Amino acid sequence: AALRRRARLNAPRLNDAMLTALSTYASTYYRDRTAPEPAVLTRLMQQAADRVLGAPGARVLLANLIYQRRAG
């Protein structure tokens, strides 16, 4: 309950950390014209959540991952 409250109070910081993790993945780990690696993306987001909340315990869950190939 305390961790959930901390997450709710830090929602803007969590959102920013998740966007930063996604940007890091896109610029560092992702290779053009390949399918994304959910395990790597989840790991980066989990590390970001743990860092913002100051303790492990929260779990990052990716419910959907949409990948669209470019034509051509």
Secondary structure, DSSP 8 states (H G I E B T S, - for coil): -HHHHHHHHTHHHHHHHHHHHHHHIIIII--TTS---HHHHHHHHHHHHHHHHTSS----------------
